[in-house]
Amino acid sequence: MSNGPSSKDYAKALLDDGFTQEQVNKFLDNLFEDENIPDETDKKPDNDDDGDWDKDDVPSDEQSDPPMDSKTEPENPEDDSYSPERNVDEAGGTVGSDPQCKPIFNPTVARMKRGKTYEKWEAGGRDGYISVSPPNTDLRVLRVRDAPDSSGEYREFKGKMDVIVSTGGYTRIFMPTEESYIIGYSTTEPDCELEFYTDHLSNTFVRSKHGKYDVTLQWTVFCKWSKEIGNLLYYYQDYDDDMTLHRLYELSEGYHNYNDSVVIQFRRLVPGLLRMIDEDYFGELIDALERSSMPGMLLNRSEPTSLAYFEALKKYNFRSTVQKLAGYMMSFGCDNIPEDGDMVVDCVRSREGSCRNRALAFFVIGNVIGIPTRYCCSDCHAYVEVYFPNVDRWTGMDLGGCPPPQPKGPQRKPKEQVNVLKKFEDNLLAMGWSKDEERFKIAIMSATAVEISGGA
């Protein structure tokens, strides 16, 4: 895991909240030692990435090897940021373009195959939000293992994709779930030996041991299966019905080391978002959030308004809150996705938004109110992962999405209708009519109009 927000993170949030530099220095002096407090001039412009897939980019496996010795630590994947747009495919197409859901696995895991997973966001980017994914420092070897003995608790998935692998970089590959076990692989180049790696977010990467190859990679993984839902365990929402948000926070406090950056950046947005979703249900939580003046309140239990916040968390049930948020995001429409303004705020207000809008809204709100949440995306879909501390597992949640907008106007006619018109045209020609005659043109136009309108 990362080490949490630095003094620069706190300083930026406080300055953005209207605090003076003197107030910022005083506050940070009590939290940090031996760090230089940044002035306002230290602010850097946002790095607006286009979010395209990069073949030289790079589920967490508790049985993986411990971090390697620093002398043999491999190169880290390049900085990988992501800026979700309002309704485009992950391959960088335009609004309304056809999402390219590549059939990577057999049996298929469709849109929710696990590609990129993010834990930090900040204001910036084309539509107001951009992920913060610094180079990994905790890559671990993910060994190719034998198949599990208990086959009834697992399912086998075979993956296949074209990749470029080399010793100098990492190639990201898909996995069906957050926890997958690689049991074998092959490539179209017999001399290509591969190494697999995973990071703390369970993103999976592959690299070549020797040389560079452009190959078709085939790999086999075993994933845990849930008999309750007849699907991957990854989708099974195993709630403890007595768990409150306060207890959730206590059991998963370690995961908030990296989510505090979300709290700092977006805490001011969340009371308004909760009010739009259900002011009656979230009333006490909204009040506690609005009264808190500390952007790092989740770290400061001695601060009075933080104490009020923790007391409010005791009154909210984990299951009910997750279902309330997820149900609202799943109710979004697709006809009038806001084109301007804050992507999350405007989509929550209008209840219109694609998969990436829904996932990011849930991600921001969930983390600020104490629910550890990740943002995941494949080549054509975005969804969230929520941490369930009672079973120590991240669970994938699909909030739905939008199909590509269909073209307006008359649709392409079914093949049999086209044949009817062709037969009509052939009959006219057999009767001696010429295509150059006005009556021929009028007859064809009339017949076409009848077909489009659905007439006899």
N, C-alpha and C positions, 0 to 999 in steps of 0.2 A: 504494500500500500504506500501511497505517497505520504509526505510529512504534513499535509494540511496547508492552509493558507499562510503566506508570509506576511511580514509587516507591510510590504507594498500592497498586498491585497486589501488589508484592512484600511490602509491610508487612502487608497483610491475610493473605496466604498464610503468612507467618512467624508472625504472632500466632495464627492458627488452628492452626499446628503446635505451639504451646505455648511459643514463644520469648517472652522478656520484652521490654518496650518498649525497655529499654536495649540489649539484644542486637540488636534490630531496627535501632535508630538507628546502632549501630556498623557493622552489615553494610551498610546503605544508604549510609552516608557514603563507602564505598569505591566505590560504583557510580554515584551521582548527585551532581550539583553544582547548587547554587542552587535546590533544591526543598525545600519544607517537608515534613518527615516526619510522617505522620498519627498521632495518638494513637488508642487503641482507641475513644474516643468519636466519632471521625470516621466510624466504620462506618455505612453507610446500609442501611436495610432493602431486601430484594430487591424488584424491580419485577415482580410476577406478572401478566404479560399473558395474555389469554385466547387469543392466537394466531389470532384471526379475520382473514380477509382484509379489507383496507381499500382501497377503490378510489382513495383519495387517497395510497396508498403510492407509492413508486417501485419473450450470450457475449462474453467480452472480445474486442474486435476490434482487433488490433494496427495496423490501418490507420486507426483512428479518429483524429479530430483531436486534437491535444495539448490539455491542460487549458486552458480559456478564461481570459482575463484576469480578475483578481479583480473588476474594475469591472463586468463583464458576467456574472459567475457567477450562474446561476439559483438560485432557492430550492432548498434540499435537501429531499428527502423527510423526513417525520417519523420520529422514532426508532421503529424497527420491531423489537420483540423477539418471541420465539416460545417457547412452553413446550410441548414435545411431551407428550401424554398417552399412556396405556397402550394404548388401542385405540379411537380415535374417528376420525371423518373430519375432514379439514382445515377444513371449513366450520363446525365447532363443534358438531356433533351429539353425541348421547349414545353411550355404549358400545353397540356392536352396530348402530348406525344405518348406513344404506346409503351408502357413499362415493359422492360425486357426481363421477365421472370425466367431465368434460365433453369432448365430441369437438371440441376446438379446431382440430386440424390435419387436413388431407387431403393425402397419406395420413396415417393416424393415427400418433401416437407414444405413444398410450395413457397409462398412468399416469406415465411418466417424462418428460413434457414439463417443461421447466425453468421453475419459478415463482420460489420464494424459495431463496436460497443463503446459508448462514451459515458463519462461520469461527471464531467465539468462543462459548464457553459458560461459565457459572459456576453454582455451586450456588444453588438457589432455585427458585421456581415451584411449581406445584401438585404435581408429581411428582418434585421434586428437582433439576430442571435448567431453565435458561432461557438463551436466546441473548442475546448482547450485540451489538447492531447499532446503533452510534451513527449520527447523520445523516451522509450521504455528503458528502465534501468533494472528491471527485475525479470528479464526473460529467463525461462527455465526450459530445460529439455523435456519434451513430451515423447517418451519412449514408445516404440511400437511394441505392443504387448500380445500375449496369448489371449484368445477369446475367453470370456468369463465362463465359469463352470455352470452357473445357474442361468441357463438360457431362457427360462421362463420369465425372468425379471429383466431381460434385455431384448432389444431388437437390433438386427443387423441392417446397416445402411451402406450402400455403395455409392461413392461420389466419383464424379468425373468432370474435369475441366482442363482447358488449355492454359498453361502457365509458363512463365519465364523464371527459371531458378538460377541462382549463381551463388558463389561463395562470398560475394561482396554485398549482398543485400538480402532482404526477406520478402517473400511473396505471401500475401494474405490468402488463406483459403477458408471456405465455408465449413461450418459444422452444424449438425442437426440441432444440438442443444448446448446448454452452458457446460454440461459435463459429458464428454464423449471420450471413448477409449479407442485409439487407433490400433487395429490388429493386423494391418497389412497394407502394402502399396505396390504399385508397378508404374513404369513410365515407358514411353515409346523409344527411349534410348537405354539400352541394356547397361551401359557404363555409368548411368546417372545414379549416384547414391545420394540419398536425401537425409536431412535432419529436420525434425519438427520441434517447434517451440510454442510456448503459451505465455501470456502475461497475466497480471493480476486481475484483469477483466475477462479472462478466459478467451481473448482473441487468439486465434491460432495462425501460425506462420510456418513456412517451409523454406529451406535453403539447400543449396547443393553443397556436398562435401568437397567436390573438386570440379572447377570449371563452370561454364555457363551453358545452359541448355534451354531450348524452346521446345517443350514437350507437352504431350497429353498425359496428365497425372490421373491415375485411378487409385482411390484409397478406400478402405473398408473400416467402418467404426461400429462399435457397439454402444448403444445408449439405453439408459434405464427406462423401463416401461411401466405405465400405470394401468393396472387392471380396472381401477375404479372408473376411469374415463375412456379406456380402450385406446389410449394414445400415449405419447411420450410423457414421462413423469415431469418433464420440463413445463408442461401446461397445467399440472394438477395444483390447484390452489388449496393448500393444506392449512386451513385456519385453526388457530386456537381461539375458540369463541369467547373466552374470558380475557383475551389480551386487549389491553388498552393501548393508546398511542404512547402513553407515558412508559408502560412496561416495554413496549417495542423499542423505544429509544434507549432504555437501560440495557436491553439485551443486545442491541446492535450498535452501541456507542462507537465502537471501533470503526465502523463503516462511515461514520460522519466525519472522519478525518479528511476525506476528500470532498464530501458534500457541503462542507461549510462555505466553500467558494460560491456555491449556488445560493446559499442562504444570504450571504453578503450582497451578492449582485441583485437578487430578485425579491428579497423580503418585502420591499415596499409595494410590489405589484400584487402580492398574494391576497391581502385582505379584500381588495376590490374584486379579484377573481372569485374568491369564495363567496362574496356577496352576490355576484351574478349567478353562481351555481345554486346556492341555497342559503339565503341569509338566516333563515330560522334555524336550520340544522347546525350551521357553523357559527352561530351568534357569539358564543363565549370565546371561541378561538379567534374570531375576527377582532373582538374587543382586546384580547390579550396581545395580539400582534400589533394592533394600532397603538397601544399604550407603551410598547417597548421601544426604546430609543437606541438600543445597541445593535449594530449590524451583526455582531458576533454573539448574539444572545444565547445561542445553543451551547456556547462554551463557558458562559459566565453564570453559574447557578446562584452566586451571591447577590447578583443585581436584582433589586426588588421586582422589576417588571418581568425579568426572566423567571422568577419564582412564580409569579402569577401565570405565566405561560405554561410552566410545568404542571401547575395545578389544573389548568384547563385541559391539558392532555389526558389527565386521569379520567375525564368524563367522556372521552371519545373512544368508541370501540374500533379496533383495527379493521375487522371485516366490514363493518357498516361504512366506515370512511372510504376504504378502497372501492367498495361497490358503488358508493355515491359518486365518487370522482369518475370511475370508469364508465358508469352508466351515463353520466352527462356527456363525456367525450364521445361515447358511442352513438349518442343521439344527433351528432353533427350531420348536417346536410352537405350536399356537394354542388348545389346549383349556383350559389352566389358567394364563393370564397372571397373574402376581402382582398383587394389588390394593393392597398396602401395602408400605412400605419403600422402599429406594433402587431406582429403576426399572432402572438399568443393572445393578447388582450382582445384584439378585434375578432379573432375566431371564437373565443369563449363567449364574447358578447353576442355575436351573430348566430352562434351555434352552426357555423359553416366551416368546414375545413377538411383537408386531406389527411392521410395517415400521419404525415410528419408533423402537422399542426396539432393533432390530437396527442401524439406521443410526447411532444415537447411541452405542451401545456400540463399534462399529467406529471411529467418529470419535474418541472419547476415547482408546481404546487406540492407534490408529494415530498420532495426533499426539504422544502421550507417548513412544512408542518411535521417533519420528523420521520417520514417513511422513506427508507433507503431505496432509491429508484435509479435505474440505468436507462439510457436511450440506446436502442438497437436498430440497425437497418441492414437490409439485404440489398440486392441489386434492383429491387422494385418496391420495397415496402419498409415501413418503420413501425416499431412497436416498443413496449417498455418491458423491463424486468423489475420485479419487486422482490425484496429480500424477506423471507419468512424465517424469523429467528427460532421459532419452535422446532423447525426441522432443519435449520441451518442450510437453506437452499434458496437460490435465486429462481424465480418462476417467471416464465414468459407470459405476457398478457397482450392479446391482440385487441386493439381498440377500434378496428375497422378502418376503412379508407374510402377512396373515391375511384371509380373507373375513369379512364380517359374520356373527356367530353366527346360526344358524338357529333359529326358534322350536321349542320342544319340543312333543311330543304329535303327534297325527295330522295329517298334512299335507293341504293342500287336494287334493281328488280331481281327477284328470284329467277333462277335459270329457266324454269318452266314458263314463266311469263315472257321472258325474252324470246323463247322458242315460238310462242304463240304469235308474237309480232312478226318474227321472221317468216313464219308460215303464211301470215296474212300478206306480207310483202311479196313472197314468191307467187301466191295466187294472183295478185294484181299483175305481175309481170307475165304470168302464163295467159292471162286474158288479153295480153297485147298492150298493156299500159307501159309507158316509158317513165323512167325515174325523172326525166326532165320536165314532164308534164305537171302543170299546176295542180290538176285533180289528184295525181299520185301523191304529191307532197301534202295536200290537205287531208287525204285519207289516212296517211301514215301519222300525221300530227294528231288527228282525231282519235285514232286507235291507241296511240301512246297515252293521251290524256285519260282515256277510259281506264287503261290498265293502272295508271298512277292513282286515280281516284278510287279504285276498287270496284268499278262498275262492271256490269256484265258484258 
